[in-house]
Each structure stands twice: as C-alpha cells, then as structure tokens.
Amino acid sequence: MTFGFLLRRLALTGNANIPTAELNFVRGLNVIYGPSDTGKTFIAQCINFALGASNPPKEIKEASKYTLVSLEIESRSTSRIYVIQRALRGGEIRLSTDGETDRILGDKHRPGRKDTISNFLLHLSGLDEKVVRTNQQGITRQLSFRDIARLVLIDEESVISSESPILSGQVVNRTVESNVFRLLMTGIDDSSVIAKVDPKVAKGRLEGKAEILTAMLQQAKDQVTDQNITNTIEEVRDQLSKLSVAYEIASAELAREQGSATVLEQRRRSAWTRLRQVESRVDVLGELQKRFVLLETQYLSDLRRLEAIAEAGIRLGQLNEERCPVCGALAEHHESNHQQAGATPSEVAEACKAEAEKTTRLLLDLHTTLTSNAAELWRSSAEQSEHQAELESIGIELSTVLQPRLQSAVEKFRESQAKQAASRREIDLLDRVRELDQLLAEAITPRKRERPKGPISTVSTGVAERFSQGMEELLRSWHFPDLGRVVFSEGDQDVVISGHPRRNHGKGVRAITHTAFNLALLKFCVQEELPFPGIVIIDSPLVVYREPDIDESGFSPDVKGAFYESVARVFQGEQVIVLENDDPPESVIASTNTVKFTGNEHGRWGFIPRA
C-alpha cells in the first residue's frame, strides 16, 4: 500500500523537571490496555489533536504540567519520518523532517491552501484536492482530513452509538458524510457534479447576461464601423489566404537576400582578417628595416674609426727615436721604471686591420639581409594593397548592391506581415460579433438541459457487496454468534447483519460491529488499492465484556480472543491501535506491540509517568 502513514511515537513534554510521557507504535496491531483512569482515552485525544482536531485533549490532573504534544509519523510511500508538534493550549502546528526547513501549518483546512495539517495528511493519504458534494443542489467543497478522521479515530462514545459509522448524527452533514464514504469506497470524488441553480437566480443571471452581451455586441459593432470593415468574414478569410501566399513569397525572398548578405559578410570578415595579418607583417618588416639601417650606420662608423687607429699606428711606427719627453735621456740610457708594458703601434695597427675585416664581413651579411627584407616588405605591401582593395570592393557591393535589395525585401516582408495582422484583427472582430450574436440569442431563449434523476451519492452494488463480504469475513473470524449475511443498506448508510439492522442491537454488539465496519473499510481500501490513511484507532471496542446489555448476556466469550488474533493476522501491513481495559490473550501479548497500564505502583502506572 503506497497511500497513508503510520504512527511511530506519541510524546508529551513540559519543562525540564518533568519526565516525557511517550508511547511507541509499530506496523500491525498495537494494544494499550489497563484499568480506567490510566490515560488510554487521553492518548486517543492527543493523537486526534495532533492531527488537527479543534478540541484539545480533556484536562486531567496528571497532565497539567505538560505543554507540548509531539506525534511522529512515517509516510508509507517514501518512508520519510515527520514530527508534528502542537501546543496543548492550541494554535498552529509545526512540521519538521530531516533535511528540510521546519514548516508552520494551519490547524484548520483552507481550500486551495497547502500549508495546513489537513492538506498535509490528505496528501500522504492520496486524497488531496478531492471534492465532495454537500447538499442535494450539488454544491461542492474540498475534502478535509476532518471528514475522514471519524472513520479512522473512533472514540469510546462513537463505538457504541446506534448511529451509522459513516454518519455523525447531524442531519445537515448527512449528504457530505455519505459522499465521503462513497469517495473512499470508489476513489471518485464529486468534482464533475454540476450544481443546480435556483430558477429565480438563473433568470436574473440570464437577464444580466443578456444585458452585458448586448452592450458588448454594440461595442464590437461600433469597432467594425470605426475600422471601415465592409467585407464579410468569409471574404476577409479569402483575402487572408491570398496574403499568406504573398507572405511566404516575401519571406523566401528575404531569406535569399539574407543568405547572400551572410556570404558577403563572411567574405568581408575573411578579407579583413587577412588584411590585419598582412598589416601586422608589414609593420614588423618595416621596423626591422629601420633597425638594419641603423646597424649598417654603426658598422660603417666602426670601420672608419678602425681605419683611423690603424693609420695612426703605422705613422707612429715610422717616427725616429728621440729623447724621452719625460726624463730627457736617450733611448740607450732610458730609465724604464716610468713606462708601462703595452702593444706597439704596429701591433695596434694590425689588430685594427683584423677587426676591420671582421666588421666588413658582418656588413656584407647585413647588406644581404637588408636586400631580402626590403624585397619581403615590398611583397607584403603589395599584398596589403590587394586585400585593402578586396575589402573596399566587398564593402561597395554590400552598400550599393545588396543593401538596397535586402532593404526592399525587408519592407515587402513587413508590409505583408502588417496586412496579415490587419486581416486577422478584422477576422477576430467579425468572429466576436458573430459569437456575441449567438450568445445573446442563447441568453434570450436558453436551451433546456436534461439533468440526471435519482440520488447521485450511491455506492454501486458490486462495491457494496465486496465491502459487506469483507466485513462478514472479519465477524466470522471473530466468532460472532449466529452470523448470517452482512448487507450494506444504502438508505441507512449502515449494514444489516443476519437480517437485523446494526443499530437495533445492544451497545456491546454495536461496539464490535462498529469496529468491524471501520476495519472492513481499511481492509477494502488496501485490497482495492484506494487512497486511505492506512490506520484505524479504536477506543474500547470490547466494552461488551465490561457492561453488556441485558439482551447480550449470551454473547460468545471467545470473541475477545478471536478478535485480537484475527486483527493481528489480517492487518500485518497496516496499523491498528486498540485501547482497551481487559488484557488481550497471552499469544497476542507475545507477538504484537502491547503496553500495559497497571494503575498502581507495580509496572507502568499509566500514560503519564508518576514521580
């Protein structure tokens, strides 16, 4: 079952000085049992209050210091755990889950709102956005979780009531309660029901509608006159058909011219790219040529300086020896302590000649490079001129040839578009006049609509039979005495057991059959894979064993044991919570989740811990 949810934990908390009151629940049967005044009914009230009930739990002395009720539930479809928290004094509800920001939910159902506890529980149950009929006129409203809460949370007073398990006993709610049961049994809501309108209201609406339509029709006709529309709608549609052909031709012509422009634009971009590349090359070569000329100048300057030095060395070597200009001695008597070792003028001249030869070779190489670079610069400049001319030629073709053609194609296209739009506006206006004429005629002489006769909110015979058989199987497994057929009565919205209406039995039989009804509904929805909360909580279903009516003295005593064993076996995948006074059988205690309240100092006193 992918619909519904499971209760996992109920807890009451207060200040830090008092212990938490808590109960844990599991899938399948859960039994909380013990004597009166140990908090069993209070548990059911706390669960109901956490799930959006208006009335808080009855005030009891033991719970006076507790302020917050927390209910942990698990989604059947996603297995995600949610914690619902609500102050015992009432107010909004906090919803929290791991990995998501806490949400504040409204405690009352509001149609169209997602942020309510009712919508959240309906969503888990697969019943969100369902609609139910509220009266015989077909007025509908959104389903609230409170509409189905009484079918899954049965208190100790309702379980023995002679009223149908479907109905609350309030006459004004009978229609909606019957339709809620039908929705659960079929999965089909009342969203398709058409409300019946009061004849006087309908007449007033038609007169108002006719008045509005007359004004709208006159306004539309005035627009036709103002726009000087003289053709019929058929003529305008024929004109629009011709304009559509012209539009297609203009569109094709525009596409061709745009394609030609695209080709030229691509050529221009390509030429511009090549021009930029050649210009960059010319700039580099020109700069290199300038640097080579400077280097040539430097080489020539070096050669002239070397020649001068070599010439001076030769001339110095040819001079006769004279007296030393420093000490005045002849060469043979020359004091050498003031001289420095160095090359002779002849050696300097030879070195200069060698350096000059080396520089001459470098100069020759430079001349070769200058010649080559000058040639490359000339070729690049010529290529630059060609690319520049190509770019200018493409630009001229775009501006003088293609641009006028493209502009002409655009104007034809826009003109065709404008004519089409004008024709469509004329058609829309003429259509509006025709439609308003028809609506006005219908408003003046409305057509009579056939409405279905008979009750709308009925459960089909086949569905009712399957439900009744399921309830009969449960009662038979509980060893219900003298059991005959179980039949659903549409008129009573209840079952007839062994030929006797359920309400005619004593309160003990009413309690056990009321329980069978609600558990049969849970079983039916599971088997038919219908949306449902997936839980049933029953307070005191076996009250007959404590306070039997006079006509129930012969009620079979083994119903109690058979009841627990059957529920534990049949509802292993769902969740049933039973609150009862008497102990269940030992076999049930050993195999299910049971909690015993003792009402004394031995064991667990009750739901609220005692100091």
C-alpha positions in Angstrom: 0.0 0.0 0.0 1.5 3.3 -1.1 -1.1 5.5 0.5 -1.3 6.7 4.0 1.0 6.9 7.0 2.0 5.1 10.2 2.2 6.4 13.7 5.6 5.9 15.2 5.7 7.8 18.5 3.5 9.9 20.7 5.1 12.2 23.3 4.1 14.8 25.8 6.7 17.3 27.1 6.9 20.1 29.5 9.7 21.8 31.4 13.0 20.1 32.1 11.9 18.9 35.5 9.2 16.5 34.4 9.7 13.2 32.5 8.5 12.8 29.0 5.3 10.8 28.6 5.6 8.7 25.5 4.4 5.7 23.6 5.9 3.9 20.6 3.8 2.3 17.9 4.7 -0.3 15.2 3.1 -1.6 11.9 0.3 -4.1 12.6 -1.7 -4.4 15.8 -0.9 -2.2 18.8 -2.8 -2.8 22.1 -2.7 -0.4 25.0 -4.7 -1.9 27.9 -5.3 -1.4 31.6 -7.9 -0.2 34.1 -9.8 3.0 33.8 -8.3 6.4 34.6 -4.8 5.5 33.4 -4.8 7.7 30.3 -6.0 5.5 27.5 -8.7 7.8 26.2 -6.3 10.7 26.8 -3.9 9.0 24.3 -6.5 8.9 21.6 -7.4 12.6 22.2 -3.8 13.6 22.0 -3.4 11.8 18.6 -6.5 13.4 17.3 -5.5 16.8 18.5 -2.0 16.5 16.8 -3.8 15.5 13.6 -5.8 18.7 13.5 -8.8 18.3 15.8 -10.3 21.6 17.1 -10.8 20.5 20.7 -7.7 19.9 22.8 -7.5 16.8 25.0 -9.6 16.7 28.1 -7.8 18.3 31.0 -6.5 15.8 33.5 -4.6 16.4 36.7 -1.7 14.2 35.8 -1.1 16.2 32.5 -1.4 19.7 34.0 2.4 20.4 33.7 2.7 19.2 30.1 2.6 21.9 27.3 3.5 20.2 24.0 2.3 17.1 22.2 4.5 15.5 19.5 3.4 12.9 17.1 6.0 11.1 14.9 4.6 9.6 11.7 6.1 7.8 8.7 5.0 8.2 5.1 4.1 4.8 3.5 5.2 5.9 0.0 8.6 7.5 0.9 9.3 6.1 4.4 10.2 9.6 5.4 9.7 10.4 9.1 7.8 13.6 10.0 7.3 15.1 13.5 4.1 17.0 14.2 4.2 19.4 17.2 1.3 21.3 18.7 0.9 23.2 22.0 -1.8 21.6 24.2 -3.4 25.0 24.5 -4.0 25.0 20.7 -2.7 27.1 17.8 -0.7 26.4 14.7 1.3 23.2 14.1 5.0 22.8 13.5 6.1 20.1 11.0 9.7 19.0 10.8 11.7 16.4 9.0 15.4 15.7 8.4 16.9 17.7 5.5 14.1 20.2 5.2 13.3 23.5 6.9 10.6 23.4 9.5 7.1 24.4 8.3 4.2 26.0 10.2 0.9 24.5 9.2 -2.6 25.9 9.9 -4.7 23.8 12.2 -7.9 24.3 10.1 -8.4 23.2 6.5 -8.4 26.1 4.0 -9.5 25.4 0.4 -6.6 26.0 -2.1 -4.0 26.3 0.7 -1.2 23.8 1.0 0.1 25.0 4.4 -2.4 23.2 6.6 -2.2 20.0 8.6 -5.3 18.8 6.8 -3.8 19.1 3.4 -0.5 17.5 4.5 -2.3 14.4 5.9 -4.6 14.2 2.8 -1.6 14.4 0.6 0.0 11.4 2.4 -3.3 9.6 2.1 -3.6 10.3 -1.6 -6.8 12.3 -1.0 -5.6 15.9 -1.5 -7.6 18.2 -3.8 -10.6 15.8 -3.7 -14.1 17.4 -3.8 -17.3 16.3 -2.1 -20.9 17.3 -2.6 -22.5 19.0 0.4 -26.2 19.1 -0.4 -28.9 17.9 -2.9 -28.4 21.0 -5.0 -24.9 19.8 -6.0 -22.9 22.4 -4.1 -19.4 21.0 -3.5 -16.3 21.8 -1.4 -12.9 20.5 -0.9 -12.4 17.4 1.3 -10.9 18.0 4.7 -9.0 15.4 6.8 -11.6 16.0 9.5 -14.2 14.5 7.1 -12.4 11.1 7.3 -10.9 11.4 10.8 -14.0 10.0 12.4 -13.6 6.8 10.2 -10.1 6.2 11.4 -10.2 7.5 15.0 -13.2 6.0 16.8 -13.7 7.2 20.4 -15.4 5.2 23.2 -18.7 7.1 22.8 -19.0 6.7 19.0 -18.1 3.0 19.1 -21.3 2.1 21.0 -23.5 4.6 19.2 -26.6 3.4 17.3 -25.8 5.9 14.6 -24.1 4.6 11.4 -20.3 4.5 11.5 -20.5 6.7 8.4 -22.7 9.4 10.0 -22.3 11.8 12.8 -26.0 12.1 13.5 -26.1 15.8 12.3 -28.8 16.0 9.6 -27.1 18.9 7.8 -23.9 16.8 7.4 -25.6 13.6 6.2 -25.0 14.3 2.5 -21.4 15.2 2.8 -20.7 12.2 5.1 -22.3 9.8 2.7 -20.3 11.2 -0.2 -17.1 11.0 1.8 -17.8 7.2 2.3 -18.5 6.8 -1.4 -15.3 8.6 -2.2 -13.3 6.2 0.0 -15.1 3.2 -1.5 -14.6 4.2 -5.1 -11.8 6.7 -5.2 -14.0 9.0 -7.3 -14.9 12.5 -6.0 -17.7 14.9 -6.9 -15.7 17.3 -9.0 -17.9 16.5 -12.0 -21.2 17.3 -10.2 -23.0 20.3 -11.7 -24.8 22.4 -9.1 -28.5 23.0 -9.6 -29.2 26.7 -9.8 -32.4 28.3 -8.3 -34.8 29.3 -11.1 -35.2 32.9 -9.9 -31.4 33.2 -9.6 -31.0 31.6 -13.0 -33.5 34.0 -14.6 -31.8 37.0 -13.0 -28.4 35.8 -14.2 -29.7 35.3 -17.8 -31.2 38.8 -17.8 -27.9 40.3 -16.6 -26.0 38.1 -19.0 -28.2 39.4 -21.9 -27.7 43.0 -20.9 -24.0 42.6 -20.7 -23.9 40.7 -24.0 -26.0 43.4 -25.7 -23.5 46.1 -24.6 -20.5 44.0 -25.7 -22.2 43.3 -29.1 -22.9 47.0 -29.7 -19.3 47.9 -28.7 -18.0 45.3 -31.2 -20.2 46.6 -34.0 -19.0 50.1 -33.3 -15.5 48.9 -33.7 -16.4 47.3 -37.1 -17.8 50.7 -38.2 -14.9 52.7 -37.0 -12.4 50.5 -38.8 -14.5 50.7 -42.0 -14.8 46.9 -42.4 -17.3 46.3 -45.2 -16.4 42.8 -46.2 -17.9 39.6 -44.8 -15.9 37.3 -42.6 -15.7 34.8 -45.5 -14.3 37.5 -47.8 -11.7 38.6 -45.3 -10.6 35.0 -44.7 -10.2 34.5 -48.5 -8.1 37.7 -48.6 -6.0 36.4 -45.7 -5.4 33.2 -47.6 -4.0 35.3 -50.6 -1.9 37.4 -48.2 -0.5 34.2 -46.7 0.8 33.3 -50.2 2.4 36.7 -50.6 3.8 36.5 -47.1 5.5 33.2 -48.0 7.0 34.7 -51.2 8.3 37.7 -49.3 9.7 35.5 -46.6 11.5 33.4 -49.1 12.9 36.5 -50.9 14.1 37.9 -47.6 15.7 34.6 -46.7 17.6 34.6 -50.0 18.9 38.1 -49.6 19.9 37.4 -46.0 21.8 34.4 -47.3 23.6 36.5 -49.9 24.4 39.1 -47.2 25.7 36.4 -45.0 28.0 35.1 -47.7 29.4 38.6 -48.3 29.8 39.3 -44.6 31.8 36.1 -44.3 34.0 37.2 -47.3 34.4 40.6 -45.7 35.4 39.2 -42.4 37.9 36.8 -44.1 39.4 39.7 -46.1 39.6 41.9 -43.0 41.3 39.1 -41.1 43.9 38.6 -43.9 44.4 42.4 -44.2 45.1 42.7 -40.4 47.6 39.8 -40.7 49.5 41.4 -43.6 49.4 44.9 -42.0 51.0 43.4 -38.9 53.7 41.7 -41.1 54.4 45.0 -42.9 54.8 46.8 -39.6 57.2 44.2 -38.3 59.3 44.2 -41.6 59.4 48.0 -41.7 60.6 48.1 -38.1 63.3 45.5 -38.9 64.4 47.5 -41.9 64.9 50.6 -39.8 66.9 48.7 -37.3 69.1 47.1 -40.0 69.8 50.6 -41.5 70.9 51.8 -38.0 73.1 48.7 -37.7 74.7 49.5 -41.1 75.4 53.0 -40.0 77.1 51.6 -36.8 79.2 49.2 -38.8 80.4 52.0 -41.2 81.3 54.2 -38.2 83.3 51.3 -36.6 85.2 50.8 -39.9 86.2 54.4 -40.2 87.3 54.5 -36.6 89.4 51.3 -37.1 91.0 52.7 -40.2 92.0 55.9 -38.3 93.5 53.9 -35.5 95.4 51.7 -37.9 96.7 54.7 -39.9 97.9 56.4 -36.7 99.8 53.2 -35.6 101.6 53.0 -38.9 102.6 56.6 -38.7 103.9 56.3 -35.2 105.9 53.3 -36.1 107.7 55.3 -38.8 108.9 58.1 -36.5 112.7 58.3 -35.4 113.7 57.8 -31.8 114.1 61.0 -29.9 114.9 61.8 -26.3 112.4 60.7 -23.8 109.9 63.6 -23.2 109.6 62.6 -19.6 113.2 62.1 -18.4 115.2 63.6 -21.4 117.5 60.6 -21.7 118.5 59.0 -24.9 117.0 55.7 -25.8 120.0 53.7 -24.8 120.1 55.5 -21.4 116.4 55.5 -21.0 115.1 54.8 -17.5 112.2 52.3 -17.9 110.7 52.5 -14.4 108.1 55.0 -15.6 107.0 53.0 -18.7 104.0 50.5 -18.8 104.1 47.3 -20.9 101.8 47.6 -24.0 101.4 46.9 -27.6 103.5 48.7 -30.1 101.9 51.0 -32.7 102.4 48.4 -35.4 100.7 45.7 -33.4 97.7 48.1 -32.8 97.5 48.7 -36.5 97.5 45.0 -37.3 94.7 44.4 -34.7 92.6 47.2 -36.2 93.0 45.7 -39.6 91.8 42.3 -38.4 88.8 43.9 -36.6 88.0 45.9 -39.7 88.0 42.8 -41.9 85.6 41.1 -39.4 83.3 44.1 -39.4 83.4 44.2 -43.2 82.2 40.6 -43.4 79.3 41.5 -41.0 78.5 44.5 -43.1 78.3 42.3 -46.2 75.9 39.9 -44.4 73.8 42.9 -43.3 73.6 44.2 -46.9 72.2 40.7 -47.9 69.7 40.8 -45.1 68.6 44.4 -46.0 68.1 43.4 -49.6 66.0 40.3 -48.6 63.9 42.2 -46.0 63.3 45.0 -48.5 62.0 42.5 -51.0 59.8 40.9 -48.4 58.5 44.3 -47.3 57.7 45.2 -50.9 55.8 41.9 -51.5 53.8 42.3 -48.2 52.9 45.9 -49.0 51.7 44.8 -52.4 49.6 42.0 -50.7 48.3 44.6 -48.3 47.1 46.8 -51.1 45.3 43.8 -52.7 43.5 42.9 -49.5 42.6 46.5 -48.9 41.2 46.7 -52.5 39.2 43.4 -51.9 37.8 44.7 -48.7 36.7 48.0 -50.3 35.2 46.1 -53.2 33.1 43.9 -50.9 32.0 46.9 -48.9 30.9 48.7 -52.1 29.0 45.6 -53.2 27.2 45.4 -49.8 26.3 49.1 -49.6 25.4 49.8 -53.2 24.0 46.4 -54.5 23.0 44.0 -51.7 21.9 46.5 -49.1 19.1 48.1 -51.2 17.9 44.6 -52.3 17.9 43.5 -48.6 16.1 46.6 -47.5 13.5 46.1 -50.3 12.9 42.5 -49.2 12.5 43.6 -45.5 10.0 46.2 -46.5 8.0 43.7 -48.5 8.1 41.2 -45.7 7.0 43.8 -43.1 4.2 45.1 -45.3 3.0 41.5 -45.8 3.1 40.9 -42.1 1.1 44.1 -41.4 -1.5 43.2 -43.9 -1.9 39.8 -42.5 -2.2 41.2 -38.9 -4.8 43.6 -40.1 -6.8 40.9 -41.7 -6.6 38.7 -38.6 -7.8 41.6 -36.5 -10.7 42.0 -38.8 -11.5 38.3 -38.6 -11.2 38.3 -34.8 -13.6 41.3 -34.6 -16.1 39.8 -37.0 -15.9 36.4 -35.2 -16.5 38.3 -32.0 -19.6 39.9 -33.4 -20.9 36.5 -34.6 -20.2 34.8 -31.3 -21.8 37.6 -29.3 -24.9 37.3 -31.5 -25.1 33.6 -30.8 -24.6 34.0 -27.1 -27.2 36.8 -26.9 -29.7 34.5 -28.7 -29.0 31.7 -26.3 -29.3 34.1 -23.3 -32.7 35.3 -24.6 -34.0 31.8 -25.3 -31.9 29.4 -23.2 -31.9 25.7 -24.1 -33.3 23.3 -21.5 -30.7 20.9 -20.2 -31.6 17.4 -19.1 -30.4 16.6 -15.5 -29.9 13.1 -14.2 -32.6 11.9 -11.9 -32.2 9.9 -8.7 -29.6 10.0 -6.0 -26.1 10.8 -7.0 -24.1 9.7 -4.0 -24.6 5.9 -4.1 -22.2 3.1 -3.8 -22.6 0.6 -6.6 -24.0 -2.8 -5.8 -20.7 -4.6 -6.7 -18.6 -2.3 -4.4 -21.1 -2.6 -1.6 -21.2 -6.4 -1.9 -17.4 -6.7 -1.8 -17.3 -4.4 1.3 -20.0 -6.4 3.0 -18.3 -9.7 2.3 -15.1 -8.3 3.8 -16.9 -7.3 7.0 -18.7 -10.6 7.1 -15.3 -12.4 6.9 -14.0 -10.4 9.8 -17.0 -11.1 12.0 -16.8 -14.8 11.2 -13.1 -14.9 12.1 -14.1 -13.2 15.4 -16.6 -16.0 16.2 -19.6 -13.6 16.0 -22.6 -15.7 17.1 -25.4 -16.8 14.7 -23.8 -14.9 11.9 -25.8 -14.7 8.6 -25.3 -12.5 5.7 -23.9 -8.9 6.0 -25.6 -6.5 3.6 -24.9 -2.7 3.1 -28.1 -0.6 3.3 -27.9 2.5 1.1 -30.9 4.1 2.9 -29.5 3.6 6.4 -25.9 4.1 5.3 -25.2 1.1 7.6 -25.1 -2.6 7.5 -27.7 -5.2 8.1 -26.4 -8.3 9.9 -28.2 -11.6 9.8 -31.3 -9.7 8.7 -31.2 -7.2 11.5 -30.1 -3.6 11.2 -26.9 -3.0 13.2 -28.4 -0.1 15.2 -31.1 -2.4 16.6 -28.6 -4.5 18.6 -27.4 -3.7 22.1 -24.4 -1.5 22.7 -21.9 -4.4 23.1 -22.9 -5.8 19.6 -22.9 -2.2 18.2 -19.4 -1.7 19.5 -18.0 -4.9 18.0 -19.8 -4.4 14.7 -18.8 -0.7 14.5 -15.2 -1.9 14.9 -15.7 -4.5 12.2 -17.2 -1.8 9.9 -14.1 0.5 10.2 -11.6 -2.3 9.9 -13.5 -3.7 6.9 -13.2 -0.2 5.3 -9.4 -0.3 5.9 -9.2 -3.8 4.5 -11.3 -2.9 1.4 -9.2 0.2 0.6 -6.0 -1.8 0.9 -7.2 -4.6 -1.3 -8.7 -2.3 -3.9 -5.6 0.0 -3.7 -7.7 3.0 -2.9 -6.4 6.2 -1.2 -6.8 5.9 2.6 -4.8 7.0 5.7 -3.9 3.3 6.4 -4.6 3.4 10.2 -7.5 2.8 12.5 -7.5 3.8 16.2 -10.4 2.3 18.3 -11.1 3.1 21.9 -12.9 0.3 23.9 -14.2 -1.9 21.1 -14.8 -4.8 23.6 -16.9 -2.8 26.0 -19.5 -5.6 26.0 -17.3 -7.6 28.3 -17.5 -4.9 30.9 -21.0 -3.6 30.6 -23.2 -5.9 28.5 -26.8 -5.1 27.7 -29.5 -7.4 29.0 -30.1 -8.9 25.6 -26.3 -9.6 25.2 -25.8 -12.0 28.1 -25.4 -14.9 25.7 -22.7 -13.2 23.7 -19.9 -15.6 22.9 -17.0 -15.2 25.4 -14.4 -16.3 22.9 -15.0 -13.3 20.7 -12.4 -11.4 22.6 -9.5 -13.7 21.9 -10.6 -14.4 18.3 -10.9 -10.6 17.7 -7.2 -9.9 18.7 -5.8 -12.9 16.9 -7.7 -12.1 13.7 -6.8 -8.4 13.7 -3.1 -9.3 14.3 -3.1 -11.7 11.4 -5.2 -9.7 8.9 -3.7 -6.2 9.4 0.1 -7.0 9.5 0.9 -4.5 6.8 -1.4 -1.7 8.1 -1.7 -0.2 11.6 -4.5 -0.8 14.1 -4.3 0.7 17.6 -6.7 -0.7 20.2 -7.3 1.0 23.6 -9.0 -1.5 25.9 -9.5 -2.3 29.6 -9.1 -6.0 29.7 -5.9 -7.9 28.9 -5.5 -9.5 25.5 -4.7 -13.2 25.1 -1.1 -14.2 26.1 -0.4 -15.2 22.5 -1.3 -11.7 21.3 0.9 -10.1 24.0 3.8 -12.2 22.9 3.5 -11.5 19.2 2.3 -7.9 19.0 3.2 -4.5 20.4 1.3 -4.3 23.7 1.6 -1.7 26.5 0.1 -2.5 29.9 -1.0 0.2 32.3 -1.4 -1.1 35.9 -2.9 1.8 37.7 -0.7 1.1 40.7 3.0 1.1 41.8 3.7 -2.2 40.1 4.8 -1.9 36.4 3.8 1.2 34.4 1.1 3.2 36.1 -0.3 4.8 33.0 0.5 7.1 30.1 1.7 10.0 32.3 4.7 8.9 34.4 4.3 9.3 38.2 7.1 10.7 40.4 
